[in-house]
Amino acid sequence: MKRKILIFIMLIAVSFQLFSLGIDSDWNNTSITDLDGAFNPANLGYRNDESSAFEYYVLVNDQYNSENMDAILQNPGSTLGATFYGTNLSLSFEVENYLEDRTYDEEKDTLDYKGYSKFSLGIDWGYKISNLALGLSINAGSDMVKSDYELSTNIFAITDYFVETFFSRYQSVSSSQFFNLGFGFRYEFPNNIVIALLSDQDFDVDSSTIDFEEYGKNLCLGISGITSEYSSNGELNPTRIKLYGDLLYIGDSTKRETRVSAEFRLQLSRDIYASLYLGLEETQEALIDIFSFDAESATSYYGLSFNTGSYNLLLNCGIPVEYYNGSNDSDDNISITIKLSYQS
């Protein structure tokens, strides 16, 4: 027992040291070490007869800043997805819609964009040997574009977004097809401590060349620890605490980022619980920067999650750290994300 307490205290100390790290992108309080997450194909090695056969989810998000709050929707995006599971395999479909190049049309009082619809199809495989799990992921897809995408600035922006996204015609984007091959690794130590590795690479559909340097650039490392679900006498613990951190795209100075978060979970039953998330992420141009903190590239995250066994609702808010000291500018966006998923 003393050893377990000591290990967990050490993990807390390391995590809060890393809590001076972070990034600036859409993050929904997930880690490559999460057993329920889709980031790591190695997780499929942990499936059993009680695991879900399929999952559907819908995610909507938007970004706001202090200089442009007069419209209902600013930079909206949405994702629809479905995953079907086999013994150690999964088949995933996903359609992501996102907007770029926003301009304001004063005559029409509309926000004009280029709208993109990205379709992807993925096959994942995972296999577990003792405490070690390995995984392989294959994804392919393409982009479509709509150049005359318009949203009202009033409440009708919501219906505009629905019509423009799902009922308007898109055009194919030349050379937008992609093919991605990824590998995952997950090792579970005693005392609920997990370490994971993940890397992938995008391939040109006209070439089959493997660039191992690209895998090095995209290498991701994650570590997490969580208190036990049950007490020593077999009763369900009413609360659980999870700490985790990820260092993503280790070899790429343009995408490198660190993510650290803490989850405080209230368990009403084995399948019904609510969680509070606190997180921080930051971009890192140089690898040595992970040992320092830069408020200009850091974002704090706050999230709530409700799980009823089959349904899960996630509410997430990302606030750039510069907002706390009043030095934010028009590029510092507050992000709002809502995700609803169903498993069966």
ABEGO torsion letter per residue (X at the ends): XAAAAAAAAAAAAAAAAAAABEBBBBBAGBBAABAABAABAAAAAABBAABBABBBBBBBBBBBBAABAABABABBBBBBBBBBBBAABBBBBBBBBBBBGBBBBAAAGBBBBBBBBBBBBBBBBBBBBEABBBBBBBBBEBBBBBABBBBBABAAAAAAAAAAAAABBBBBBBGABBBBBBBBBBBBBBGGBBBBBBBBBBBBAABABBBAAAAAAABBBBBBBBBBABBAAGBBBABBBBBBBBBBGAABAAABBBBBBBBBBBBABAABBBBBBBBBBBBBABAAAAABBBAAABBBBBBBBBBAGABBBBBBBBBBAAAAAGABBAABBBBBBBBBBBBX
